Amino acid sequence: MATMTQAQRGAVLITGAAGGIGMAAVRRLDELGFRVFAGVRKSSDGERLQREISARITPVLFDITDDASIAQAAEIVTRAVGEVGLVGLVNNAGMIVEGPLELIPTDEIRKQFEVNVIGHIAVTQAFLPLLRKAKGHIVNISAPTGQVAMPYLGALSGSKAALEFVTDALRSELRPFGISVSIIEPGAMQTDIFKKSAASAQQFRQRLPGELLQLYAPALAAVAKALANQRLESPGVVVAAIVHSLTSRSPKTRYLAGRGTGMIAVLRLLPDHVRDGLLLRAFGLANTRRVS
Ligand SMILES: NC(=O)c1ccc[n+]([C@@H]2O[C@H](COP(=O)([O-])OP(=O)(O)OC[C@H]3O[C@@H](n4cnc5c(N)ncnc54)[C@H](OP(=O)(O)O)[C@@H]3O)[C@@H](O)[C@H]2O)c1
């Protein structure tokens, strides 16, 4: 794909740009000539992107769960791009709250939905005036859990399923304005997201009564093993989907990006009990003793 100038490509904003899929996308979009606004939460991360990728990157400091910081970010980007607006918004920031639903404190479940759903809506609202100017494109990063709920990832599954429905509605609502919307469902990628979720689960479990934890101990061990054994891919395949959606004249509404994601459509069609059985087996839970 030929490199074009920033004036030809236009400007994009990507959230969650400090690492993982977001940082890989920043690198590629910059290479392709986009003017990249990189949403980060720490100024040191913004400086690192400029140092490690390119001084052309413009870091924008904001937390997608903080309305005031989103408004400030929108002001900064508006001043920078003016009437030209934004050709793309990639809602990529995200996190995983893992564990059985009975054991997750409700403040953690709220955080899961705040980041993975409400944050993306808030950012989209704030940047829509700029996207309208350029008839831009919105890309939301979901996950296979948005299509098929996974056991012990119930909070994540609920949040990504909500994001899928919000995205479907948004696509129709924005069509009259010439703004297109895609959703990407990446498979298991090599990023820090699983390490972070395991560390955070470890922390909130310390607040739980021991006897409750004991009930779930065999299942927690099996799930930890299954997650550790996942075959992780490089995020390049997700970046390729982001690039396609931002550069194609007819972006797809939905992208499956990565190994195994094609199975999701099949799993959805199966009767509930059959799907439950397959998923339990995949998580190493098929032989978990029935607790009386
Ligand atoms: N990796 C996978 O296997 C996989 C699979 C399916 C879907 N996804 C999705 O892909 C997206 C990117 O994940 P990743 O794997 O690249 O994980 P990652 O490396 O952990 O990146 C997540 C990014 O989101 C940012 N973030 C988290 N909470 C935020 C908040 N409140 N405000 C602003 N930014 C926030 C993080 O910022 P800090 O660095 O400041 O914490 C980080 O930069 C997520 O939406 C995830 O659900 C990933």
The ligand as an ORCA input file, in Angstrom:
! r2SCAN-3c Opt
* xyz 0 1
  N      -5.100     -9.492     23.218
  C      -6.119    -10.257     22.860
  O      -6.015    -11.493     22.810
  C      -7.442     -9.632     22.492
  C      -8.435    -10.479     21.972
  C      -9.673     -9.945     21.640
  C      -9.898     -8.585     21.812
  N      -8.918     -7.778     22.309
  C      -9.219     -6.363     22.485
  O      -8.214     -5.572     21.899
  C      -8.145     -4.311     22.555
  C      -6.692     -3.987     22.883
  O      -6.227     -4.937     23.815
  P      -4.716     -5.430     23.917
  O      -4.758     -6.898     23.831
  O      -3.849     -4.653     23.013
  O      -4.439     -5.096     25.447
  P      -3.394     -4.126     26.175
  O      -2.040     -4.306     25.620
  O      -3.623     -4.351     27.622
  O      -3.916     -2.689     25.741
  C      -5.072     -2.144     26.270
  C      -4.944     -0.647     26.227
  O      -6.164     -0.080     26.731
  C      -5.809      0.978     27.599
  N      -6.845      1.275     28.584
  C      -7.368      0.450     29.519
  N      -8.265      1.117     30.265
  C      -8.297      2.387     29.791
  C      -9.008      3.556     30.153
  N      -9.871      3.572     31.174
  N      -8.799      4.691     29.444
  C      -7.916      4.709     28.410
  N      -7.203      3.636     28.026
  C      -7.387      2.498     28.720
  C      -4.522      0.519     28.266
  O      -3.864      1.645     28.785
  P      -2.795      1.537     29.996
  O      -1.565      0.975     29.347
  O      -2.668      2.940     30.480
  O      -3.375      0.605     31.012
  C      -3.800     -0.127     27.096
  O      -3.077      0.825     26.356
  C      -9.058     -4.419     23.762
  O     -10.286     -3.804     23.491
  C      -9.242     -5.918     23.936
  O     -10.457     -6.254     24.563
  C      -7.688     -8.276     22.657
*
